[in-house]
Amino acid sequence: MLPRVDTVDELDEVVRDEALLRPAVQDLCAQLGIERARVLRFEEGSLPVYSVGDALVLKLFPGFEADEAVREARVLTHLDGRLPVPTPQVRAAELYKNGWRYVLMTRLVGDGLARAWARVPAAARDRIVTEAAETLAALHALDPAPLADVVGPADWNRFVAVRRANALAHHHATGLPRPWLEQIPDFLRSVPLVPPPRRVLLHTEFIREHLTVDPHDDWRLTGLFDFEPAMIGDPAYDLAGAALFITGADPRQLRRFYAAYGRAPHPPRELLAYTLLHVYGDLTGNLRDLPAPPRPRLEDLAEAWFGTAG
């Protein structure tokens, strides 16, 4: 069965070993009374995730990420039926063996938006951006207080301060070229990031990879998933990711997103600051995937990616 796992490196080894994972998954399915269902591994993700039959998904968490398992189950239960699009419904969430936990949840209808995006017609893309913005607005409108015991950080200002202190090392580790890297300290010092008047429930990775669409129903959004890294904090933290990965840094689509979200455009420099401070921020990858300005200047990059003119 599954060995105890206490580090990311150990987890990576287990995640790559399907011969080790499969018997444990089958054992767990038997305990849950779903042993007759066909079990298939999803390719994406850093955790072992399986479809169980056509209607269920089983997600495994090692002991050192037990808090993430508890968080995902609690957030999904809190969100059930409260957003414009479905979220997975929790069917079971418990301790398994050797510290591992699991969440068994319903499977969303449709295809992953990231993989489907190239096939989506232009008019449907516009509607998807609108529906995504309405979904994020509904998420941010919910009272996060019932989740405060499992969703952090307790002190948003301290979280931001720690991310500022670690930003240079974080982006150096991703291989960010020096002309960009050396600007980060001064740029972050120039953006104060005033505490928000109201902290909200954040998805933290509101991107195409975590949305589903139905190609047989005019490409309508059918779901939002992956809430294990949820946080409570500044809504701009989510807006930065949405601008990059939902609208693709397209000014026209970003204007549409803001209109549907229900607020005026956020200052581009603040959104770039949160991009640099994000726990999973990867400016190196962003520069590879998104159009960059002619000069390697963070000031220009903020306007290129988060501006709404044009």
C-alpha positions in Angstrom: 0.0 0.0 0.0 1.0 3.6 0.0 4.1 4.5 1.9 4.3 7.4 4.3 5.4 10.5 2.3 6.8 13.6 4.1 8.5 15.7 1.3 7.9 17.0 -2.2 10.6 14.8 -3.5 9.1 11.7 -2.0 5.7 12.6 -3.3 7.2 13.1 -6.8 8.5 9.5 -6.7 5.2 8.1 -5.6 3.2 10.1 -8.2 5.4 8.6 -11.0 4.9 5.1 -9.7 1.5 3.9 -11.0 2.3 0.3 -10.1 2.5 1.5 -6.4 -0.6 3.8 -6.6 -3.0 1.5 -8.4 -3.4 -1.2 -5.7 -4.0 1.5 -3.1 -6.6 3.2 -5.2 -8.3 -0.2 -5.8 -8.2 -0.9 -2.1 -9.7 2.5 -1.3 -12.4 2.1 -3.9 -13.3 -1.3 -2.3 -13.6 0.4 1.1 -15.9 3.0 -0.4 -18.1 0.5 -2.1 -17.2 1.5 -5.7 -14.7 -1.3 -6.5 -16.6 -2.2 -9.7 -16.2 1.2 -11.3 -13.5 1.7 -14.0 -10.6 3.7 -12.6 -8.5 5.9 -14.9 -5.6 8.2 -13.9 -5.7 11.8 -14.9 -2.5 12.9 -16.5 -2.4 16.5 -15.2 -1.6 17.7 -11.7 1.0 17.2 -9.0 -1.3 14.9 -6.9 -2.7 11.5 -7.9 -6.2 12.0 -9.2 -8.4 9.4 -10.8 -11.8 9.2 -12.5 -13.9 6.5 -10.9 -16.6 5.5 -13.4 -18.2 8.3 -15.3 -19.5 10.3 -12.3 -16.8 10.4 -9.6 -13.2 11.7 -9.1 -10.8 10.4 -6.4 -8.0 12.7 -5.3 -5.2 11.6 -3.0 -3.2 13.8 -0.6 0.1 12.8 1.2 0.3 13.3 5.0 2.3 16.6 4.7 -0.5 18.0 2.6 -3.3 16.8 4.8 -4.4 20.4 5.4 -5.0 20.8 1.7 -7.3 17.8 1.7 -9.3 19.1 4.6 -9.4 22.6 3.0 -10.6 21.3 -0.4 -13.4 19.3 1.2 -14.6 22.1 3.4 -14.5 24.7 0.6 -16.3 22.5 -1.9 -19.0 21.8 0.7 -19.3 25.5 1.4 -19.6 26.3 -2.3 -22.1 23.6 -3.3 -24.8 25.3 -5.4 -23.7 28.8 -4.6 -21.9 29.8 -7.8 -23.2 30.3 -11.3 -21.5 27.2 -12.5 -21.2 23.8 -10.7 -18.4 22.8 -8.4 -17.6 19.2 -7.4 -19.8 17.8 -4.7 -18.0 15.9 -1.9 -19.1 12.3 -1.5 -16.4 11.3 1.1 -13.3 12.8 2.6 -11.3 10.9 5.2 -8.0 9.6 6.4 -6.8 6.5 4.4 -3.5 5.0 5.5 0.1 6.1 6.5 -1.1 9.7 6.7 -2.7 9.8 3.3 -6.1 11.4 2.9 -8.5 11.4 0.1 -11.5 13.4 -1.3 -14.1 11.6 -3.3 -16.1 14.0 -5.3 -18.5 14.2 -8.3 -17.0 14.7 -11.7 -17.9 17.9 -13.7 -19.5 17.6 -17.1 -17.6 18.7 -20.2 -14.0 19.2 -21.3 -11.1 21.1 -19.8 -11.2 24.7 -21.1 -7.4 24.9 -21.5 -7.3 22.0 -23.9 -10.5 23.0 -25.7 -9.7 26.7 -26.1 -8.2 26.4 -29.6 -11.4 24.9 -30.8 -13.7 27.4 -29.2 -15.3 29.9 -31.7 -14.6 33.6 -31.2 -18.2 34.4 -30.1 -18.2 31.6 -27.6 -14.8 32.7 -26.2 -16.4 36.1 -25.5 -19.2 34.5 -23.6 -16.9 32.2 -21.7 -14.9 35.2 -20.5 -18.2 36.8 -19.3 -19.3 33.7 -17.6 -15.9 33.2 -15.9 -16.0 36.8 -14.6 -19.5 36.3 -13.2 -18.3 33.1 -11.5 -15.3 34.8 -9.9 -17.5 37.7 -8.8 -19.9 35.3 -7.1 -17.0 33.5 -5.4 -15.7 36.8 -4.1 -19.1 37.9 -2.9 -19.4 35.0 -0.5 -18.7 35.4 3.2 -15.4 33.6 3.9 -15.8 33.7 7.6 -17.2 30.1 7.9 -14.0 28.8 6.4 -11.5 30.9 8.4 -10.5 27.9 10.5 -9.2 26.0 7.5 -8.5 28.7 4.9 -5.7 31.2 5.6 -3.7 33.2 5.9 -4.7 34.6 9.2 -2.8 37.8 8.5 -2.9 38.8 4.8 -0.4 41.7 5.3 2.2 39.3 6.8 1.6 36.9 3.9 2.3 39.7 1.4 5.4 40.8 3.4 6.8 37.3 3.4 6.2 36.9 -0.4 7.9 40.3 -1.0 11.0 39.1 1.0 11.1 35.9 -1.0 10.2 37.2 -4.5 13.7 37.6 -5.9 14.8 34.1 -4.9 11.5 32.6 -6.1 11.9 34.0 -9.6 15.6 33.4 -9.8 14.8 29.7 -9.2 12.5 29.7 -12.3 15.3 30.9 -14.5 14.0 34.4 -15.0 16.6 36.4 -17.2 18.6 39.0 -15.3 17.2 42.1 -17.1 13.8 41.2 -15.6 15.1 39.8 -12.3 17.1 42.8 -11.3 14.0 45.1 -11.5 11.9 43.1 -9.1 13.0 44.6 -5.7 12.5 48.3 -6.8 9.3 47.5 -8.7 7.7 45.8 -5.6 8.9 48.6 -3.3 7.1 51.1 -5.6 3.8 49.3 -5.4 2.3 49.6 -1.8 -0.5 47.1 -2.1 -2.9 48.7 0.3 -4.8 46.2 2.4 -8.2 45.5 0.8 -11.3 46.9 2.6 -12.7 43.4 2.6 -10.9 40.1 2.3 -12.6 37.5 0.1 -12.5 33.8 -0.6 -9.8 33.3 -3.3 -9.5 30.4 -5.7 -5.9 31.5 -6.3 -5.6 29.6 -9.6 -8.6 30.9 -11.5 -7.3 29.8 -14.9 -8.5 27.9 -17.9 -7.0 24.6 -16.6 -9.5 24.7 -13.7 -12.7 25.4 -15.8 -14.8 23.0 -17.8 -16.9 23.7 -20.9 -19.5 21.6 -22.8 -18.7 21.6 -26.6 -22.1 20.1 -27.2 -24.0 23.0 -25.5 -22.5 25.9 -27.4 -19.3 25.8 -25.3 -21.0 27.0 -22.0 -19.1 26.8 -18.8 -20.0 23.7 -16.9 -17.8 23.9 -13.8 -14.9 25.2 -11.6 -12.7 22.9 -9.7 -9.4 22.5 -7.7 -9.9 24.4 -4.5 -7.1 22.9 -2.4 -4.9 26.1 -2.6 -7.9 28.4 -1.7 -7.1 31.4 0.5 -8.8 34.4 2.0 -7.3 37.7 0.9 -7.2 40.5 -1.6 -9.4 39.9 -4.7 -6.7 41.4 -6.9 -4.7 38.2 -6.2 -7.3 36.3 -8.3 -7.8 39.1 -10.8 -4.1 38.9 -11.8 -4.4 35.3 -12.7 -7.6 35.7 -14.5 -6.2 38.5 -16.6 -3.3 36.3 -17.7 -4.9 33.0 -18.0 -8.6 33.6 -18.8 -8.3 36.7 -21.0 -4.8 35.9 -22.2 -3.7 39.5 -21.6 -6.0 40.7 -24.4 -7.2 44.3 -23.6 -10.6 43.8 -25.2 -11.3 40.6 -23.3 -10.0 42.1 -20.1 -12.5 45.0 -20.5 -15.2 42.4 -21.0 -14.1 40.5 -17.9 -14.1 43.6 -15.7 -17.6 44.6 -17.0 -19.0 41.2 -16.1 -17.1 41.0 -12.8 -18.7 44.4 -11.9 -15.8 46.7 -11.1 -13.5 49.3 -12.8 -10.2 48.0 -14.2 -7.6 47.3 -11.5 -4.3 49.3 -11.6 -2.0 47.3 -13.9 1.0 47.8 -11.6 -0.8 46.2 -8.6 -1.8 43.2 -10.7 1.8 42.7 -11.9 2.9 43.0 -8.3 0.6 40.2 -7.3 1.8 38.2 -10.2 5.3 38.5 -8.9 4.2 37.6 -5.3 1.9 34.7 -6.2 2.8 31.4 -4.5 2.8 29.7 -7.9 4.1 32.8 -9.9 6.2 31.9 -12.9 7.1 35.1 -14.8 9.6 33.0 -16.9 6.7 30.9 -18.2 4.4 33.9 -18.6 7.0 35.6 -20.8 7.2 32.6 -22.9 3.5 32.2 -23.4 2.3 35.8 -23.5 3.2 38.8 -25.7 5.9 41.0 -24.0 6.7 44.7 -24.6 9.7 45.6 -26.8 11.8 46.7 -23.9 12.4 44.4 -20.8 10.8 46.8 -18.3 8.3 45.7 -15.6 6.5 49.1 -16.0 5.8 48.3 -19.6 5.0 44.7 -18.9 2.3 45.8 -16.4 0.5 47.9 -19.1 1.0 45.2 -21.8 -0.6 42.4 -19.7 -3.0 44.2 -17.4 -3.9 47.4 -19.3 -7.4 47.8 -20.9 -6.5 50.4 -23.6 -6.4 49.4 -27.2 
